[in-house]
């Protein structure tokens, strides 16, 4: 019995000695595998491109062609010229204002002819302006259809004895007057350059009905005409003061 008790006591002492000599390694919580692993973060998204919202300022230039409703004697019905204009569109192009200068010449025979130089102002609107928010080329075109009304001051010079006789001018072979002109028209704008930039190149095609009279006496000679316009424009879309929040 004594021998068994001695052996048991010796075993306990050896176990305690081995336990005291073994190093104690602390448990690091970071070494334990997480229950869920988050995916690595990717690079930040690129900045959102500027979305053209219809507000812009532009400079426009191009040819115009006129057809007189009732051409004076020996004056060509068709005339050619050019137009230079500046336009401002605001409230997502709901409202357009445009100031322009144009010059058109009608030739003729036997020294007859007609020259018109004018400065005018027009106001227009785009009925389809809300669809610009869809932000693609076709909706830019559809929303670019617009109508306008305008007025101008015209310096008109008519030459040719027969033509002047129709205007009740009996002296000389040339007569110049300053006359008012009023007009209505419709046009469409087409994007040419890539979209969603701070600037862009656009093409505008339009058609106008214009009314003007000439001559010192009643009834005056009608110089009313139809006009086709084709303008190339450089647009600046950085009109932040005129922007409204886009719904999407």
Buried (B, 14 or more C-beta within 10 A) or exposed (E): EEEEEEEEEEEEEEEEEEEEEEEEEEEEEEEEEEEEEEEEEEEEEEEEEEBBBBBBBBBBEBBBBBBBEEBBBBBBBEBBBBBBBBBBBBBBBBBBBBBBBBBBBBBBEEEBBBBBBBEBEBEBBBEBBBBBBEBEEEBBBBBBBBBBEBEBEBBBBBBBBBBBEBBBBEEEBBBEBEBEBBBBBBBBBEBEEEBEBEEBBBBBBBEBBBBBBBBEEEEBBBBBBBBBBBBBBBBEBBBEEBBEEEEE
